[in-house]
Amino acid sequence: MSQLPSSDSKAALTATAIRFLSFRSRFKAEVINHLAKKAKELGLADPLTLINQIIASLERAGFIDDAKNLAGYIRYRLETKMKGPYWIKSSLLRLGLAKSDIERSLAENAGRELQKNIIRLFIEKKVGGKDVDMKTKARLYRALISRGFSVSLVAEAFDER
């Protein structure tokens, strides 16, 4: 492939980024990975500076805001999908976010009481108001732990029930 002139390649990558962001809000790392793939397709030799310029302009324009996206992602996964902090953390690490940012945002947006409320809601959704036998309780424990909640929180929620 022949290499595009720098202004054309910047325009092409910017259009790609905006199109990618038009579907849903994305994390900075996702956009960088997407643009790197596109730059490789276009045959750009050293696209890093170009990608950093595009990312910086998108951040200034408010199209990329990792802090806001992180808070929304955590709240959605926790409250709607009933996923725990361990599950959320691993999925965010796979998306390429910094571990320190993830842990800070989890501490702010997924407090202990909120997690216990989610666990209680999950249990009620599965068993209703009925008493649970040991087999059902064990199944719920495993389900909640596999969803990323800590063993101690699951035990507390069951004890309070």
For each residue, the residues with C-beta under 8 A, 3 or more apart:
1: 42 43
2: 43
3: 9 42 43 44 45
4: 8 9 12 42 43 44
5: 8 9
6: 9 10 50
7: 10 11
8: 4 5 11 12
9: 3 4 5 6 12 13 39 42 44 47 50
10: 6 7 13 14 50 53 54
11: 7 8 14 15
12: 4 8 9 15 16 38 42
13: 9 10 16 17 35 38 39 42 47 50 51 54
14: 10 11 17 18 54 57
15: 11 12 18 19
16: 12 13 19 20 34 35 38
17: 13 14 20 21 31 34 35 54 55 58 63
18: 14 15 21 22 58 63
19: 15 16 22
20: 16 17 23 26 30 31 34
21: 17 18 24 25 26 31 58 63 64
22: 18 19
23: 20
24: 21
25: 21 64 65 68 69 72
26: 20 21 30 31 34 64 69
27: 30 31 64 66 69 70 95 96 97
28: 31 32 55 59 64 66
29: 32 33 95 96 97
30: 20 26 27 33 34 95 96
31: 17 20 21 26 27 28 34 35 55 58 64
32: 28 29 35 36 51 55 96
33: 29 30 36 37 96
34: 16 17 20 26 30 31 37 38
35: 13 16 17 31 32 38 39 47 51 54 55
36: 32 33 39 40 47 51
37: 33 34 40 41
38: 12 13 16 34 35 41 42
39: 9 13 35 36 42 44 47 50 51
40: 36 37 43 44 47
41: 37 38
42: 1 3 4 9 12 13 38 39
43: 1 2 3 4 40
44: 3 4 9 39 40 47 50
45: 3
46: 49
47: 9 13 35 36 39 40 44 50 51
48: 51 52
49: 46 52 53
50: 6 9 10 13 39 44 47 53 54
51: 13 32 35 36 39 47 48 54 55
52: 48 49 55 56
53: 10 49 50 56 57
54: 10 13 14 17 35 50 51 57 58
55: 17 28 31 32 35 51 52 58 59 64
56: 52 53 59 60
57: 14 53 54 60 61
58: 17 18 21 31 54 55 61 63 64
59: 28 55 56 62 63 64 65
60: 56 57
61: 57 58
62: 59 65
63: 17 18 21 58 59
64: 21 25 26 27 28 31 55 58 59 69
65: 25 59 62 68 69
66: 27 28 69 70 97 101
67: 70 71 101 105
68: 25 65 71 72
69: 25 26 27 64 65 66 72 73
70: 27 66 67 73 74 92 97 101 102 105 109
71: 67 68 74 75 105 108 109
72: 25 68 69 75 76
73: 69 70 76 77 88 92
74: 70 71 77 78 88 105 106 109 110
75: 71 72 78 79 109
76: 72 73 79 80 81
77: 73 74 80 81 83 87 88 91
78: 74 75 81 82 83 84 85 88 109 110 114 115 118
79: 75 76 82 114 118
80: 76 77
81: 76 77 78
82: 78 79 118 121 122 147
83: 77 78 87 88 147 148
84: 78 87 88 115 118 144 147 148 149 150
85: 78 88 89 106 110 115 148 149 150
86: 89 90 148 149 150
87: 77 83 84 90 91 147 148
88: 73 74 77 78 83 84 85 91 92 102 106 110 148
89: 85 86 92 93 102 103 106 148
90: 86 87 93 94 148
91: 77 87 88 94 95
92: 70 73 88 89 95 97 102
93: 89 90 96 97 99 102
94: 90 91
95: 27 29 30 91 92
96: 27 29 30 32 33 93
97: 27 29 66 70 92 93 101 102
98: 101 102
99: 93 102 103
100: 103 104
101: 66 67 70 97 98 104 105
102: 70 88 89 92 93 97 98 99 105 106
103: 89 99 100 106 107
104: 100 101 107 108
105: 67 70 71 74 101 102 108 109
106: 74 85 88 89 102 103 109 110
107: 103 104 110 111
108: 71 104 105
109: 70 71 74 75 78 105 106
110: 74 78 85 88 106 107 114 115
111: 107 114 115
112: 115 116 153
113: 116 117
114: 78 79 110 111 117 118
115: 78 84 85 110 111 112 118 119 149 153
116: 112 113 119 120 153 156 157 160
117: 113 114 120 121
118: 78 79 82 84 114 115 121 122 149
119: 115 116 122 123 144 149 153 154 157
120: 116 117 123 124 157 160 161
121: 82 117 118 124 125
122: 82 118 119 125 126 140 143 144 147
123: 119 120 126 127 140 144 157 158 161
124: 120 121 127 128 129
125: 121 122
126: 122 123 140 143
127: 123 124 130 132 136 140
128: 124
129: 124
130: 127
131:
132: 127 136 137 140
133: 136 137
134: 137 138
135: 138 139
136: 127 132 133 139 140
137: 132 133 134 140 141 158
138: 134 135 141 142
139: 135 136 142 143
140: 122 123 126 127 132 136 137 143 144 158
141: 137 138 144 145 151 154 158
142: 138 139 145 146
143: 122 126 139 140 146 147
144: 84 119 122 123 140 141 147 149 154
145: 141 142 148 149 151 154
146: 142 143
147: 82 83 84 87 122 143 144
148: 83 84 85 86 87 88 89 90 145
149: 84 85 86 115 118 119 144 145 153 154
150: 84 85 86 153 154
151: 141 145 154 155
152: 155 156
153: 112 115 116 119 149 150 156 157
154: 119 141 144 145 149 150 151 157 158
155: 151 152 158 159
156: 116 152 153 159 160
157: 116 119 120 123 153 154 160 161
158: 123 137 140 141 154 155 161
159: 155 156
160: 116 120 156 157
161: 120 123 157 158
